[in-house]
Structure formats: structure tokens, C-alpha cells
Amino acid sequence: MVLIHNKDRRGISNLEKVALVTGSSSGIGFETSVLLARNGFHTYSTVRNLEKSQALINVAKKDGLPLQVIELDVSSDKSVRDGVNSVLDENKRIDVIVNNAGYALVGAFEDLSMDEIKAQFETNFFGAIRVIQAVLPTMRDHKNGRIVNLSSMGGRIAIPLDSAYHGTKFALEGLSESLQYGVEPFGIKIILIEPGTIKSNFFNNLKMASKAQRPDSPYTQMMQKLNAGFSFILENAPPPVEVARVILKAVTSEHPELRYPIGDDATALLKAKRTMSDAEFGNLMKKQFLSQ
Ligand SMILES: NC(=O)c1ccc[n+]([C@@H]2O[C@H](COP(=O)([O-])OP(=O)(O)OC[C@H]3O[C@@H](n4cnc5c(N)ncnc54)[C@H](OP(=O)(O)O)[C@@H]3O)[C@@H](O)[C@H]2O)c1
């Protein structure tokens, strides 16, 4: 493995840089943690449940990686504060954060309870906000930082029966786009990662809203069509390491882009969204996801 030793304007190499990744127990967070550590970042892989960290610890031990696992639940103010403070106590700096922790709440809007919607935002949207707020003052002091937010192609286009999830990702896009203007003068870059469908644990970890699971839901048939439309896309989806590679490229670039779409489906659907009318795009989505 070749280490990348990019020097930034302040002459700090990756070997001295500190990265914090949320949701590292599986999928994109796991692969990103390992890849950053392999490339010399002192990486804090955070998980909400330490019992799920053995695989990470094994890889780090086997390959002698500069990777430490700490507990951090993004939906808790205290857990984020404690996790970030423990990293700052040891290093006095955090150069890269990857706000990756997330899941999808699935079900027709009418089948979602307010508690389920709030929980979805607590993790996917407020979770990222908590971490950014905890780290930003230090990044500003050091005039250096990369804040990576795991959005999705679903932060710019919406599929049926997933309104709360898209709400969180559209919100993260708006927050990130606005935030970049304020922090750029302090040497901090905001990076939005927009994967299409990725073959991770994401689809096993989906939370089906409890009303959506009832056979008498008026949306049951639509839900079945959506599942059929998705299973085809999932078969050909790329693995999470492809997202990790893009994140590494973005955080080691002196001039990263604001947005990085990933995968053929993301590229094609984002292009269709740009070039089609809303009505044309809506027909395309209905054909893909609701016509089986
Ligand atoms: N896979 C896709 O198709 C896809 C596409 C676009 C965007 N994304 C985004 O990519 C990110 C990572 O997803 P993935 O595909 O890697 O899915 P994944 O394999 O299910 O990983 C999700 C991670 O988030 C963690 N997590 C959930 N809630 C948390 C909380 N409150 N605090 C801390 N960690 C929490 C999970 O921990 P536990 O193991 O404890 O549950 C897990 O480590 C998500 O933000 C997702 O929205 C995924």
C-alpha cells in the first residue's frame, strides 16, 4: 500500500492528520476508516455500540494501522461531546470529519409516525450537526479542515415512499451548501458525498415504519412495487470501498469539489434531473420504481 503524503498549505502531512469517522461499524464508515488509516491519517473510528467494533480492531491490529475505536452515538448530545473531547484531549486537533452514520426510515408518508420521523432526523441530520458544531471551533483555530457529509443521490432526487429519509438528505445538502461560504475563509472545506445505491448493510438496516408493516396499509401494493424496482438496482450496486476511495481523494485534494456523485445510477439520475422537466423526471421515477 502506497501512502499518500499530500502537504497542504500549512505543510501538514497525512501522517500527522487526525480524522474522525462516524458510523464505522459497517459499510461506508468501516471502509473509510480503514482506508484513511492505511493512508496515514490517525483515524478515530467511532461506533455507537462497541460490541460491533471487533472487525475494525482486528484489521487495525493485523495491519498495524493508526486506528482507534471510540464510542459515539450521533443522536446523543453528550455522546458526541464526550467522543469529540476525548479526541481533542489527545491530539488538540481534528483535521477531517466524516459524518457517515445514518439509516433509512421507509414507508409511505401517511404511515410514518412523528416519533419515527424525528428519530430519522436526530441521526441523519442533527447527528451531523452535533459533530460539526463540536469540531468547527478547533478547525477554525487551526485554519484547516475537511468536513465530509454523507449525503446521497437521494439528497438531490427523491424516490417514492422514502420522504423522511430524503428530507434528511436534502436538508444536509442545503446546510452544507450554505455552510461552505462561512467556513471557506478559515481554510475549511465542506464536501458532500452523493452515492447512488451501494451494496452495504444499509438495506438490512432499513427501518420499516411500524404502520407500513401492517397488511392493511393502503400503500402495501406500492411498497411491494418499490421493493421489486430496488432489488434489480441493488444486484449491480458497487461495494462501499468505492465510496471510501472517493472520500480519500476528496479529503487529500487541496481544492476538493463541493459534491461527489458516485455510481452509474447516481450519475444517470442526476443528469436526468438536470435535463428533464419535473413531469418527465416524475414519469421516469414511476416507471423505474412503481411499475413492476
Ligand atoms: N448504501 C447506500 O446505498 C447509500 C446510498 C447513499 C447514501 N448512503 C449513506 O451512507 C451512510 C452510510 O451508510 P452505509 O451504506 O454504510 O450503511 P450501513 O452499513 O448500514 O452503515 C450505517 C452505519 O451508521 C451507524 N449508525 C446508525 N445510527 C447511528 C447513530 N445514532 N450513531 C452512530 N452510528 C450510527 C450504523 O451503526 P450500527 O451498526 O450500530 O447500526 C452503521 O455503522 C448513511 O448516511 C447513508 O444514508 C448509503
Ligand as a Chemical Component Dictionary entry (heavy atoms), coordinates in Angstrom:
data_LIG
# 
_chem_comp.id                   LIG 
_chem_comp.type                 NON-POLYMER 
_chem_comp.pdbx_formal_charge   0 
_chem_comp.three_letter_code    LIG 
# 
loop_
_chem_comp_atom.comp_id 
_chem_comp_atom.atom_id 
_chem_comp_atom.alt_atom_id 
_chem_comp_atom.type_symbol 
_chem_comp_atom.charge 
_chem_comp_atom.model_Cartn_x 
_chem_comp_atom.model_Cartn_y 
_chem_comp_atom.model_Cartn_z 
_chem_comp_atom.pdbx_ordinal 
LIG N1  N1  N 0  -25.817 2.158  0.969  1  
LIG C1  C1  C 0  -26.377 3.020  0.174  2  
LIG O1  O1  O 0  -26.991 2.664  -0.853 3  
LIG C2  C2  C 0  -26.254 4.501  0.450  4  
LIG C3  C3  C 0  -26.527 5.380  -0.600 5  
LIG C4  C4  C 0  -26.434 6.742  -0.374 6  
LIG C5  C5  C 0  -26.054 7.226  0.876  7  
LIG N2  N2  N 1  -25.800 6.339  1.885  8  
LIG C6  C6  C 0  -25.438 6.905  3.184  9  
LIG O2  O2  O 0  -24.182 6.392  3.585  10 
LIG C7  C7  C 0  -24.108 6.377  5.010  11 
LIG C8  C8  C 0  -23.570 5.035  5.468  12 
LIG O3  O3  O 0  -24.446 4.012  5.067  13 
LIG P1  P1  P 0  -23.948 2.530  4.703  14 
LIG O4  O4  O 0  -24.384 2.257  3.320  15 
LIG O5  O5  O -1 -22.547 2.323  5.048  16 
LIG O6  O6  O 0  -24.938 1.698  5.674  17 
LIG P2  P2  P 0  -24.634 0.725  6.918  18 
LIG O7  O7  O 0  -23.701 -0.359 6.505  19 
LIG O8  O8  O 0  -25.988 0.368  7.434  20 
LIG O9  O9  O 0  -23.867 1.652  7.966  21 
LIG C9  C9  C 0  -24.519 2.636  8.704  22 
LIG C10 C10 C 0  -23.694 2.962  9.923  23 
LIG O10 O10 O 0  -24.322 4.015  10.644 24 
LIG C11 C11 C 0  -24.323 3.638  12.020 25 
LIG N3  N3  N 0  -25.329 4.364  12.793 26 
LIG C12 C12 C 0  -26.681 4.389  12.654 27 
LIG N4  N4  N 0  -27.216 5.184  13.587 28 
LIG C13 C13 C 0  -26.201 5.663  14.346 29 
LIG C14 C14 C 0  -26.111 6.538  15.474 30 
LIG N5  N5  N 0  -27.204 7.068  16.035 31 
LIG N6  N6  N 0  -24.883 6.837  15.953 32 
LIG C15 C15 C 0  -23.760 6.302  15.423 33 
LIG N7  N7  N 0  -23.789 5.450  14.379 34 
LIG C16 C16 C 0  -24.993 5.144  13.847 35 
LIG C17 C17 C 0  -24.544 2.134  11.999 36 
LIG O11 O11 O 0  -24.200 1.585  13.269 37 
LIG P3  P3  P 0  -24.873 0.227  13.827 38 
LIG O12 O12 O 0  -24.059 -0.889 13.237 39 
LIG O13 O13 O 0  -24.719 0.357  15.303 40 
LIG O14 O14 O 0  -26.299 0.209  13.374 41 
LIG C18 C18 C 0  -23.568 1.771  10.887 42 
LIG O15 O15 O 0  -22.260 1.749  11.367 43 
LIG C19 C19 C 0  -25.506 6.713  5.526  44 
LIG O16 O16 O 0  -25.537 8.072  5.927  45 
LIG C20 C20 C 0  -26.391 6.522  4.299  46 
LIG O17 O17 O 0  -27.530 7.341  4.324  47 
LIG C21 C21 C 0  -25.882 4.991  1.702  48 
# 
loop_
_chem_comp_bond.comp_id 
_chem_comp_bond.atom_id_1 
_chem_comp_bond.atom_id_2 
_chem_comp_bond.value_order 
_chem_comp_bond.pdbx_ordinal 
LIG N1  C1  SING 1  
LIG C1  O1  DOUB 2  
LIG C1  C2  SING 3  
LIG C2  C3  SING 4  
LIG C2  C21 DOUB 5  
LIG C3  C4  DOUB 6  
LIG C4  C5  SING 7  
LIG C5  N2  DOUB 8  
LIG N2  C6  SING 9  
LIG N2  C21 SING 10 
LIG C6  O2  SING 11 
LIG C6  C20 SING 12 
LIG O2  C7  SING 13 
LIG C7  C8  SING 14 
LIG C7  C19 SING 15 
LIG C8  O3  SING 16 
LIG O3  P1  SING 17 
LIG P1  O4  DOUB 18 
LIG P1  O5  SING 19 
LIG P1  O6  SING 20 
LIG O6  P2  SING 21 
LIG P2  O7  DOUB 22 
LIG P2  O8  SING 23 
LIG P2  O9  SING 24 
LIG O9  C9  SING 25 
LIG C9  C10 SING 26 
LIG C10 O10 SING 27 
LIG C10 C18 SING 28 
LIG O10 C11 SING 29 
LIG C11 N3  SING 30 
LIG C11 C17 SING 31 
LIG N3  C12 SING 32 
LIG N3  C16 SING 33 
LIG C12 N4  DOUB 34 
LIG N4  C13 SING 35 
LIG C13 C14 SING 36 
LIG C13 C16 DOUB 37 
LIG C14 N5  SING 38 
LIG C14 N6  DOUB 39 
LIG N6  C15 SING 40 
LIG C15 N7  DOUB 41 
LIG N7  C16 SING 42 
LIG C17 O11 SING 43 
LIG C17 C18 SING 44 
LIG O11 P3  SING 45 
LIG P3  O12 DOUB 46 
LIG P3  O13 SING 47 
LIG P3  O14 SING 48 
LIG C18 O15 SING 49 
LIG C19 O16 SING 50 
LIG C19 C20 SING 51 
LIG C20 O17 SING 52 
# 
